[in-house]
């Protein structure tokens, strides 16, 4: 499955604990990644600076559903369930 254009739910809902350019302490949950462009595409895609967690989260029908709303809900639920 390919990413849905204009979605970026996986770049918004989850927290990212690993450092990345401009965010030495990672990214909090619910905050859009500052490395998204105007079309909500990752500007770090394919670069070594991209956090490993981003590369390891492939899109899936279960996660992405039919629209961005579904994906955000799914990922927010996972985020809450995995909080320390």
Secondary structure, DSSP 8 states (H G I E B T S, - for coil): ----TT--GGGTSS-B-S-BTTBTT-B-TTS--TTB-TTS-BTTTTSTTS-HHHHT----HHHHTTSHHHHHHHHHHHHHHT--
